[in-house]
Amino acid sequence: MTKRARPRIKTPALLAFALAAAPALAWAWEPMIVQYDPLIRMPGTQPRAENAIEPPSQCLGCHAGYAPAIEPGFGWKGSMMGQAARDPFFWAALTVAAQDSIWALGNPNGSDICLRCHMPKGWLELRSDPTNGQAMGDADFDGVQCDFCHRMVDPFFEDTFQGTREGSDWAGYWDETNMSGMMSSVAAEKTREADILQSQSHTLFNGSPMYGADHRPVSPTYHENGAGQYYVSDKAERRGSFADAQAFHPMQYSRYHKSKYYCGTCHDVSNPVMANMSAKGTMPNDGTTVLPTETQSPSEYFHVERTWSEFMLSDYGLPGGTPGVGPYAPGEFETGQPGDAIASCQDCHMPDVVGAGASIVGSVIRPTGSTEHPSSGQPLHDLTGGNAFVPWLLASTVPSSPNYDATNAALLGQGAAALTLSLDEGTKLDAAALLAGSNRAKWTLGRAATILSLSYDPLSGATSFRVRNNTGHKLITGYPEGRRMFLNVRVFDGNKLLHEVNPYDDAVGTLRGLDPAHAPSSPPLGANETHDDALVYEAKMASSFTGQTKSFHFILGTERSKDNRIPPKGFRIAEAGKRMAEPVWDGSVSPNLFSTEEYTGGYDDVSLTLPAGGSRVEVRLYYQTTSREYVEFLRDEILGTGATTLTSPTPSGEEKAYIVQTDPFFGQLRAWGDTIWQLWDHNKDVPGAAPIEMTRAEVLVKDVCQDAGASDGMPCADGDVCTTGETCAGGACAGGMATSCDDGNLCTDDACDPQLGCRHTANADACEDGNACTLDDACAFGVCAGRVKVCVDGDPCTVDSCDPQAGCQYVPIPDCGSGGAGGSGGAGGSGGSGGAGGSGGAGGSGGAGGSGGEGGSGGAVPTNPPDEDGCGCRAAGREAGTAGGLGMLGAMAMMALRRRRRRG
């Protein structure tokens, strides 16, 4: 086969070595260095070896282990953001995306867009090439993590500072009083100065400056950053939303971190490859090429996800926001905004709680302890969406977890040599935090929708009801592949089921009656069953590349074939076209799919005709994270068998489309074909893989016990879901037993709602987690968790640790102290949020003392005595040594890790 000629360029030494060492002759395609590929280039901080994102272990020492219901660490460890790089469905999807990229482009670089969002530390530090994730390791697997998030910079900082981007309601929306010793306005000015310096390092693909003299992007049509276009400071100064925070590290006050624009960085997803196709073949620094991704906002090209745009198109995205509805209404839900309005994504996904953001002495107890930000509580790092399945799966691999499953542990524990994913790298899996995260997702789903005004005419069968979206974006939202919400409607005559709409087959694990062309495993409908696709709320893609009108190919999707998801309150349909966020039906943009009233109110009014003669109608709304159809697609595309969809030879000129099982590039990914299927099949009854009930409604239109021929003892239903086993007695339905709602969990309060059925809410009762390394155990988010026991004996000649069974362990260091222990390091310098002093050298023949840390700039240093780790608070690890020594050791360790993976 004739290969296209490509320009040869001088590569960085590491990449040159990798390409030279790789079995290139075995590849049917020619690699292209990711950094020089215009198709995947987007604005923002670019990968380079000198980018250094500190691992979460450097943060959790002070920001975790002291109050699970409040602290940032516990919530993050159980969230999908913290587990973004351990999500098994991510790895299977990345494998398919890389193969699709080779099929369409002739190289796998398209999968780089997956790595940049799910593994930002590794991406920024130049480990996304090769794009199979093989170079990733250690804390790269900690997903969207602390230092990355808290070093993000507002790319439109000048307009935010001037109050023209998000408003100048400094006292209300921004909650700044300027009445403390750390005035917000002064801190914001200092941050602007730092932002100006940061902006000077950003260039366009052609090498010219990205920012003009006015400190704004040179392209006036680039006014939003999404699709993973993050801007990250090269200074180790953590940015956060409070000017009066105290810490042992340098800080910058950041309005951006409480801005609704912050979340758009990753939660509007577009495909840059298709946008930049006109620049294919160009090279960086040519002085002329301007990429479309540098002149357009991501919401304007090649829709993948539009969660943030959906929010911006709603009333919640308007200046000042709007009051929430249902469980998010003022009086039910507090936000810190004037009138408890909802005005940012963080209002719901990082709600305010009372407490401190760190365990150090002097941490501000918010909101009561702050005069500078008196309305803002401590942001709970809840970070929860609707994915209850993956956190539960990951917890099930931990032997001490109450849901431990040996099969799941074996499937996900195959190691880097088989899966690239390694559960042993990065932050240790915390089963309690993961199960808490799963609980929070289920409870979030339970608040997301309400069914109202259900009516049924037993003479005609006419049925109507309203499904109200209680969220700030479309319902459902996010990743479109395999994710769906559906209504199940059943009509009964007494206890006899007359008809069911959208039945789900538990044994097979999917809806019955789906189109066999796209869902061949879907069982046929039974008698008195129908499927109504309009009541399955989802987004489905289509691909002009593959010729499919419905496609799961993430990076080959060119348009939507279906998008009937319920709009949020105040959805401005007239503006939705510019953001590619309109409804779509049967492959066509359909702005009239919802009425003006439905867009304004944020709901879907449903009308359908059921069989006449019923006495009772039940409507239930379900959510499913991952469908059988999607998992079958992943399996078949990776294995190259079954219902495959790509053609050979490929559009890029390669001989074969399906190469995962034969190409060395996929050597540490090809096992995902069998693994992802076995994982789903083994867990298809777990909530998330199985549908989760979000809400329900029921209407009783007649008591069958009053019908002629009804006899005492005949089963009936009284319309109260909190009773069961009712029978007719004297012409009335009565005698039911109370429904048991006991979930067996001491950390939840169980109750029954007559309309919604069993409800489980988290309590804060005292409990015992059986872990000798925790103290003051209490319930948090439905699990038992305690603050971490600190094992420090003050003796530099012991190794201090904690065993979950035996408690604190102090193991003597051999020969320590024979020449005198080294002196302890000095405390951080005064005058700033200084770095803590280094710990003393171990004794020997007069061991040398540790050196003191240098003072930083910014706020005051809290007075807290240093412990053995020298950080002034409990330390999660001992990684903070001298920068030069650790840098060399880190480079050596990474080289060894890569060799190990290649051998595997």
N, C-alpha and C positions, 0 to 999 in steps of 0.2 A: 504494500500500500504506500502510495506517495504521501510524504508528510509536507505540511505547509512550512515554509521557512519562517523563522521567528528571529527578531533582532537579538543578538547576544549582548548581555550587559554584565558589568562587573558586579558580583554579588557580595554581600557581607560574608566574612570568613565562615561563620557557622553554617549559613545556608549553602554556601558553596561546598562545604564538606558533606553536608547532608545529601545534596544532590549527587555528589560524586560517589558516595558510599551506597546509595540506593540502587536496587537492581533495575535500573532504568530500561534495560533491554527487555525485561519481562513486561513492561507496561505497554499497552496498546495506544497510549496517548503521551503527549509531551508536556511535562510540568512547566508552569510559569510562576515565577516568584510573586507571592501574594502582594507584597508591598508595591510592586510595579504594575499591577493589574488595574487598568482604569475602570473595568466593569464593576468592581466591588468597592471602589474608592468612594468614600463619603466624607463630608467635612467633620471636623473634630480632632481630638488628640490622636495622633497616628502611633502605631506600634514602634517601639524602639527599645533596645536592650537596657538603656539607662532609666526607663520608667521603673519605678519601684513602689509597688503597692504593698503595704505591710499586711501580713496575714492576720486573720481574726484573733489568733492566739495572743497578739499584742494588745488587743482591745478588751477581750472577755475578762481579763484579770480584774478590771475595775467596773465593767459594764454588764457583768453577769454574776450569778451565784449568790445574790443577796436578797432578791425579792422576785420570784418567778412571775407573779401576777403584774409586776410593774416594770421590771428591768428590761433593757433592750435585748440582752443576749438570749433569754429563754424564748421569747417570741420569734426572734430571727432564726434560731436553730431549728424551730419547728415549721418554718415557713417555706413556701415554694421558691422564694427568692434565695434563701440560704441553701436550698437543695436543688437549685436550677441545674447544676452540673452533675447531680446524682440521679436525676429523673431518668428512669430506663427508657421511657417513650421518647425523650429527647435524643438519646443515643441511637435508637432505632431510626428515628426520623432523620438525624444527621447522616446516617449511613445511606439512606435512600437519596437524600439531597445531594451527596457527593457523587453518587452514581448518575443521578439526573443531570448534574452539572457536566460531567464528562460526556454524557449522551448529547447534550445540547451545545456545549462550548468547546469540548475537547480537552478540558482539564477540570479538576474537582473544586476549583476556587469558589464556586457558588456557596459551598457549605461554610465559608468563612463568616457569612452573615449570621449563622447559627452560633458560632463560637464567640463572636464579639458580644453578644447579649448574655449568653449563659455562662461564659467563663471570662469575664472582663479582665481579671488580673492577668491570666495567661495571655490574653489577646494583646493587652497593652505592653506586656513585657516580651513580645515578639515570639510567642510560642504557638501561634495559630497557623504557622506554616511548618509542616504540612497540615492541611485542613481536615485531616482525619482525627485530630486531637491527640496524636501519638506523643507529641512533645509536652503535653500538659502533665502536671503532677503536683503533689503536695497541696498547698492551699488554693491552687487553681480550681480544685473540686469544691471549694466553698462558695461557688456561684457568685451571686450578687452580694457583695460583702462590705463590711464596715468602712474600711479605709477608702475603697473605691467610691462608695456613695458619698462619704463625707469629705471628699476632695473634688467633687464635681463643681464646675464653674458655670455660671449663667452666661451663655454665649451672647445674650442680648442684655448684658449687664447695664449698659448705659441707659437704655430706655426704662429698665426696672428702677434704676436709681433716680431717674428724673421723674418717675411716677406716671409716665405716658404709656407703659405697657400693661400694667396690672393695677393702675390706680394709685392715688396719693392719699388714701385714707389711712394715714399712718397710725392714728389712735385706734381705729376700728378694725379694719381688715388686717393690718399688719401688727396690731396690738403692741404699739411702742408708746411709752409715756415720756421718755427722756427725763425721768425724774429720779434716776438712780445714779450711782457713781460710775456706771458704765453706760453712757447714753447711746441709744441705738443709732441716732443720726451720726454721731462721731464714729462709731464702729462701722457703720455702713460706708462712710467716706473712706476709711482705711481699706475696707474690702474692695471698694471701687479702684483705689490705687493699685492694689494687688492684681485686680482683674485686667487693668490696662497693661500691666507688664506681661501677664499671661497671654493676652490677645496678640502681642507682638511676635509670639513664637508660632502662630498658626499661618500656614500658607495654603494656597490652592494647589491642585494637582500640577499645574504648570510652573509652580515655584514662586509665583507672585504673592504678595501679602493678602491675607484673607480680610483683614480689617483696614479701614480707612483712617484718616486723621481724626474723624469724628468718633472713633472707637466703636463703629458699627460695621457689620459685614459689608463688603464693597458691593455685593449684589443686593439691590433694594427688594428683589422678589424672593430672597431667601429670608423668611421671617419666622420660621419655626424649625426646631431640630427634633427629629424623631428617628425611628428605625435604627436606634442604637448609635446615634451621632452624639456621643458624649464628649464633653470637654473637661479634662481632668487636670488639676493643678500639679505642677512639678515640684511644688513645695509641700513639705510634710506638715501642713497646717490644716487641722481638721475644721471643716466648715459646718456650722449648725445654726439652728433657728433662734438662738438666744444670745443676746449681747452680754448678759450677766452670768453666763456659765463659768464654772471654774474647772480647771483640769491641770494635769501634769504634762501637758503637751501644748504646743502653740495652737492657737485657734483664730478663726475669722468668723465674724457674725455674717450670716448668709440669709438674706430674704428669699433667695432662690429655693432654699430647702423647705420653706413653708409655702411655696408658690405652686399653683396648679400646673404651671408650665414644666415643673421639674419632672413630673411623672410622664409627660409626653415623650421624654427621651427614649423610652423603651416601649411604651404602650400605644404608639402608632407604628405599625410595621408595614414597610413597603419594600419592594424588591429593586435594589439599585442596579442590578445586572441589566434588567430590561430598560431602565431609564437611560443607562449610559451606553447602549449598544452602538450609538453613532460614533462613539470615541474608541471603539475597539481597534487595537493595533497601535494606538498612540502610547507615548512614553512620558513618564513624569519629567518635570522641569524643562519642558520644551519651550516655555515662554508664551505659548499661544493657546493651547487647548483649555477650554473651560467646560467642565463636565456639567450635564444637566442637574446632577445631584447637588451641585454647588450654586445653582441659580434657582432651584425650586424647593419648596418645602416638601417633605416626604409625603404629606397627606395628599399631594397633588398627582402622585404617580403610582401605578401598579399596586392596587389594594391587596394587602394580606390581612391586617388587623387594623381596626379603627377605634379602639376603646377610648382613647383620649379625645379624638375628634368627636365621638358621640357625646362625651361629657361637654365639650366646648360648644356643641350645637344645642345643648339643653339649657333650660333656665338656670341650672346650677352653675354653668360656665359663664354666665353674665356677671358683670361687676357686682360684687356683694352677694352673689348667689341667690338662693331662694329657700324658703322653708321646705324641709323634707316631708314625706308622706308616710302614713302607716307607722311602723316602728321607728322611723327616722324623723317623725314630726316633732316640732318643739314641744317640750313637756315630756316627751318620751326619750329624746336623744339630745345630749348636750354637745356643742361643737366648739365653744369659745368664740364663735363669730357673733356679731350683733344680732340679737333676736334668735340665737341658736340656728341661724341659717346654715345651709351647706353650700360652701363656696369653693372648695378645693377637694381634690381626690383624698388628701390626707385627713380631711374631716371624718371620713368613714373608714379608711383603711389604716389610719394611724390615730385612732381616737384618743382624746385626752383622758388621762388618769391622774390621780393625786399621788405624788411621790417624787423621788429623785432619779436622775438618769445615770447615776454612778454610785459606787459604794464608798467613795472617799469622803473623809470628813470635810464639811463645808459645801457639799453638793446642795444645790437649791431644791427645796421641797416645793414643787409646783402644783397649783398656781399660787398657793397661799404665801409662799416665801419669796415671791418676786414682786418688786415694785416697778420693775421695768416692763414686764410682760404679765400683768395681773390677771388676764383672762385666759392665758394659755397653760393648760396642764402639761404634764410630762407626756410626750407622744408615745403611745404604746406601739411597739414595733410588732404590731399584729400582722400587717402585710398579707391579709387573708383574702383569697378569692373563693372559688368554688371547688378547688381540687382537694377533696378529702382522701382520695385514693392513694396517691404517691407517698405522702407522709406516713400513712398507715403501712404501706408496703415496706418502706425503709425501716420503720420501727420493728417490723416483723422479722428483720434479719438480726436483731440484737438479742443474744441469748437470755438476758435478764428481763426482756420486755414481756408484759402479760400477753401479748399477741404473737409471741415468737412462733415462727413457722420454719421448720427445717428445710422444706422444699424451697421456700423463698430465699432463705439464707444460702442454699447451695446454688440456686440460679443466679443470684446477684453477687455471689462471692467467688465467681470464677476467676476474678483478678484481671489485671491490665493486659496480660498476654492474650486473653480470649476476648475481652469486652472493651478494652481501653479504660473503662470505668473501674476504679478501685475504691471500695468502701473503706479501706484502711488509710487513705491519704486525706490530709486536711483535718478539719475539726472532727473529733470523734462523734459518731451518731449518738444523740441523746434521745432515748426511747420516750421518756416522759414528755419532752418538748415536742417530739414528732406526733405523738398521740394527741397532745393538746392542740397542735396545729390542725390535725384532722378534725377534732371536735369543733374548733372555731370555724372551719370551712362548712361543716354541716349546719351549724347554727346560723352562719351568714346566709346560706341558701334558704333557711327557714324564714329569714326576714326579707328576702328579695322580692317576693310577689304576694299578692292578695287576690283571692277570687271573690268577687262581689256580685250581688243582685242575681243570683241563680233562680231561674224560673222554668217551669215545665208545665205544658198544657196536656193533660192526659187524654183529651179528646182528639187533638191534632198531632201531638208529638212535638210541637214547636218548643224549642229549648233555647234559652239565651243566658249569657252571663258575661261578666267583664273580668279580664285578667289585668290587674294593675301592676305596672313595673314600679317597684319602690326604690330602685337604684338610680344612680346618676348617669348611666350609660344604657345602651341597649341591653335587653334581657333575652338571651344570654349574650356574653361578649367574650373577647379574647380569641385564643387559638381556634380556628374554625374546624380543623381536621378531627373528625370523630366526636366532636362535642355537640350535644343537642339537649333540648328541653322539649318535653311533649306532654300533651293533655291526654288523659285517659278518662273516658266518659262511659258510665254504665247506668242502665235503667233497669229497675227491678219491679216486679209485681210481688209484693211481700218480700220473701227471701229468694224468690225465683229470678234468676238473671234472664232478662228478655233480650238485651243487646249490649254489645261493648264496642266502643270506638277506640282504636289504637291499642289493641291488646299486646302485652309483652310476654314473650315466652322465656320463662326463667331457666328452663333446662338447656335451651340453645343459647340464650344470652343475647337476644335481640328482639326487636319488634316483629310481629307477624305481618305479612302482606306487603313487605317492601318490594320495590321493583327488582325482579330477579336479574335484570341486566347489570345492576349495580350492587345488589345484595343477594347473591345466589344462595347463601345459607339461611335466609329469612324463611321461616316456615309459612306455609299457606294459611290463609284465614280459615277459621272454622265456621260452623253454622252460626248465624246471628252475630257475625263480627264484620267490621269494616275498618279500613285504614283511611285516614284523612291527613294528607300531607300538609295541609294548611295549618293543622294543629301540631305539627312538629316544627318547633322554632329553631332555626339553624342557619348558618352561612355555609354555602358550598361553592367551591371554585370550579372553574372550567379552564381548559387549556387549548389555545389554538396551536400550540406546539405539538401536542399529542393527538389533537383532534377529538378530545373528550369533552362532552357537554357537562359531565360531572367528574371531578378529578380530585384525588388526594395528594397530588404532586405539589408539595409546598412551594418549591422554587420555580416550577413550570407554570403555575397558575397565571393566567393573563386577564381573567375577568371573573365575576361571580355568576353562578348559574341560579342561585337562590339566596335570598336574604330577607326572611320575613320576621326577623327578631323584633321584639316589642320595643318601640322607642321610649326614651325617658321623657319625663315631664318637660313640656315646652320645646320639643324638638323642632328646630327651624328647618323645615324641609326645603325651603327655597335656597338655603345656603349649603345644603348637603351635597349637591353635585360637585362643587369645587373640591370637596374633601373625599369624593368617591364613597359616600356613606349613605346613599339613598337605598331604599328597599329594592330588591330584585326578585322577579318572579318569572319562572320558566325562561331564564336567560335574558330577560329584558328589564331594564331599569323601570321601576313602577312606583313613582312618587304617590300615586293614588291608592296604593295598597292599604293605607290607613287614611282615615278621614281627618279633616282639620281638627275636629274635637278630640280625636284619639291622639294626634300629635301634641295638642295643647295639654291634655290631661295625662299623657304617658300611659296609655293602656290599649288593649285590644278588645273590642266588643265582638263576642263570638255568637253566631246564630247557626243552629243546625236543627235538622228534623230527625227525631228518634221515633221508634215505634210507639204508637198510641197505647193507652191502657195500662201504663205503669203507675205505680204508687210512690216510687221514690227514685231520685236521680243522684248519683254520686259523681263528682268531678275532682280529679286529682292531677296536680302538676308535678312532673318529675324532671330531674336533671341527671344527665349521664356524662361523666368526664371523658370516657373512652368507649367507643362502640366496637362491637365485634367486627363490623365491616372495616373499620380503620386498622385494627390489629391484623386482620387477614391481609390487607393491602401491604402493610409493613413486612409481614412474613414473606409474602409471595414475591415482592420486589427485591428483598434481600437474598432469598433463595433462588430467584430466577425461575420459579415454577408456579403452577396454578394460574390464576387469572392475571397474568402479566399484561402490561399496557404499553411498553416501549417497543419501537420498531428497530430492526437491524437490516442493513447497516444504519448507523446513526446519522442525524443531521450534521454532526461535526466531522463525519468521515471515518469514524471508528468502525471496525468490523462487527463488533458485537455490542448489544445494548446492556446485557446482564453480565457483569464482570466481578461482582462482589465476591463470589465464591472462588475465583481464579486469580484475580489481580493481587499482587503483594501489597498494594496500597491499602487494601481492606483486610489485611491479615489479622488485625486486632479488632475488627468490627464484624466480620462475617458471621460470628456465632450469634449475633443479635437476631437473625432470622428465626431460629428455633427458640431462642431464649424468650423473646418478647411474646411469642405465641404461647409457650408453656406457662409463662408468668400470668398472662391474662386468663388462660383456660383454668389454671389452678385457683385463681382468685375472682372468677367472674361473678360470684355471689357477694363479694365485698362491696359495701356502699361506694359508689363512684364508678366502679366497673359495672355494678348493678345500679339501676336507677335509684336515686335518692328522692324521697317525697319532699317537696318544698312546701306545698300548702294544699288544702282541700276545701271543698264545700259540699253540702248535701241539702236537698230539699225533700220534704215529705209532703206529698199532696193529698194523701188519703190514708186512713187507717184501715188496713185490709181486714181487721177484726170486725169491722162494721158491715162488711159485705155479706150478702146472703150466702149461706152455706159455710160461713166461717164457724169453726168449732173451738171450744176451749182446748188449750194445749197445742194449738197450731202455731208453728214458729212465725214470728213477725219481727218488725223493726220499728222502734219508737222514734227514730230520727235523732237520737242522742248517741253520739259515738262513744260516750263514756259508760254506756251500759252494753251488755251482751247477753245473749241467751233468752231474749224476751219471748213470751208466748201470749196467745190470746186468752183472756179471762173475762167472761161476762161482757163480751162485745168490745173490749178495749185491749190494747197492747200494753202489757205490763209485766212486772216480775223479773226484770233483768238483773243480772249481777253486775257489780261495778267492774269496769275494765281495769285490769292490772297494768300499771305503767311502770312498775319497778324494773329498772334497767340493770340492777345489780351493782351499780356504781355509787359508792358512798360520797363521791365528790360532785354528784348532781342532785338537785331537788326535782322530784318527779311529780307531775300533776297531769290532770286531764282537762282539756278544754272541750266543752260540748260541741264546738264547731270544728276544731282542728285536731282533736284527739290527744294522744300522749305528747307532752312537752317536757323536755329535760333542760334545766338551766343550771349553770355552774354555781357552786357555793364556795365559800372560803373556810370551811370547817377544818379543824385540826385533824391530822391523819398520820399514818405511819407508812413510809415508803419502803421500809426494810433495808435501807442503805445506810451503813454506818458512817458514810462520808457526807451526810447532810444533817442539818440541824433545823429545829423549829418547823417540821414538816406541816404543810397546810395545802388544802385543795386549791388548784389554779386551773381554770379552763377545763375542768372535768378530770384532772389527773392529780395525783399526790406528788408534791415536789417540795423540796426544802432548800434553804440556803446552804452553800457549800461550806463544809467544815475546813478551816484553815489549819493545816498541820505544819506548824513552825515552832521548833524548840529553842531557837536562838543559838544553836551550836553549829558553827561553820564546818565542823568535822562529822556531820551526819547528813545523809540524804533523806530528806523529808518527803513522805508520800502518804497516800490514803488508800486503804484497801476496803472495798465496799462491804466486805464481810467482817474484817477485823478492826477497821478504823485506822487511826494514825499509826504510821510506821516510821521509825527513826533508825536508819541503818548506818552504823559507823563506817567512815571512810578509812580503809587500811592506811596505816602509817601517818594519818593526818595528825598534826600537832606536834610531831617530834621536833620540829624546828621552829615551832611557833606559828600560829595561824596568821595569815595575812590580815592586814587592816581592812576595815570595811570602806566602801567607796563613799565619797562625799555626796551630800544631798544636792538636789538641783539648785542652780544659782538663783539668786533673788532677782526680783524685778520683772519676772515674766512667768508664764505658765511653763516653767522650765523642765527640761528633761531630768529624770531622776538619776541619781548617782549610780555608778556601776557597783556591783557587788565585789567584795574583797577577794583577792586571790587565795586559793587553798594553801594551807600551811605546807611546809616542807622544810628545807633548810633556810628558814627565814623567808617565807613566801612574801611576795610583794603585795602591797595593798592595792585595792582597786582605785581607779581614777574617778574623780567626781564628774557629774554631768554638767553640761553647759546650760546656762539659763537661756530661756527663749524670750520672745517678745509677746506682749499682750497683757492679759489680766493677771491678777495676783495669784501667787502660789499658795494653795491651801496648806495649812500647818498640820501635817499628819506624819508621825514618826515612820521612817522607813523600816521595812521588815527585812528578812534575809534576802529577798529579791530586790530590795532597794528601790521599789516603785512607790512606796507610800501607801499602798493598798494591797489587797490580796492579789497575787499574780497567778495567771493561768499557766504560765510556762516560764522557761528561763532562756528564751530565745534572744533577749535583748543584750547582746554582747557588743564588742567593738565592731563598727561598721566594716572596716577593711577586712578583718579576719573572717567575718561571717560572709562577706561578699565572695571571697575566694572559695570558702568551703561550700557555699551555695552553688557556685558555678561547677565545682568538681562533682557535687552530689547530683546536679542535673545531668551532667554528661554521663555519669554512671547509670542514672535512671533511664536515660534514653537507650543506652546500650542494653540494659536489662530487658527493656520492652521489645527492642528489635530482635533480641535472641529468642524472646518468648514466642 
